[in-house]
Amino acid sequence: MQHTLTGGLFLALLASTGALAAEQHNHSQGMNHETMQQMDTTQVKAMPLTDGIVKKVDQKSGKITLQHGEIANVKMPAMTMSYRVKQAQWLESIRAGDKVRFAMDKLNDEFVVIYIEAAK
């Protein structure tokens, strides 16, 4: 029930604020700020972000392999696993070895990275 409420709340917030915008990131992290997505400050603060390390980027399939800690909102323990990203163009500026912070949700019975940023 809580997962459904969280997903519904996220979709309502997303619909009320419009599209995603680019965010500037530290170039030393290897991330291009033009291609990274950001939600407005209110949405980001409302979402649980998880620290991770990029192990592999597969632009063709739109997936990223992350080594990460526990992801509480989807009840996932710490692990290394491949996930689809909501927008494949985010992967254009992410490289293996990058430290990131991300949010995940379950969409259509699949775990999906719905937000990602360079870790500071």
DAWO-V659095 format. One record per backbone hydrogen bond with DSSP energy under -1.0 kcal/mol. CO is the residue of the C=O (numbers start at 1). NH is the residue of the N-H. Records with the same first field share a line. If there is no record, write none. Layout:
CO->NH ; NH
//
This chain:
1->5
2->6
3->7
4->8
5->9
6->10
7->11
8->12
9->13
10->14
11->15
12->16
13->17
14->18
21->38
26->29
27->30
32->35
38->21
40->44
41->45
42->46
44->47
50->102
51->69
52->100
53->67
54->97
56->65
58->62 ; 63
62->85
63->58
64->83
65->55 ; 56
66->81
67->53
68->79
71->76
72->75
76->71
79->68
81->66
83->64
84->113
87->90
88->91
89->92
90->93
95->98
98->54
99->119
100->52
101->117
102->50
103->114 ; 115
105->112
107->110
110->107
112->105
113->86
115->103
117->101
//
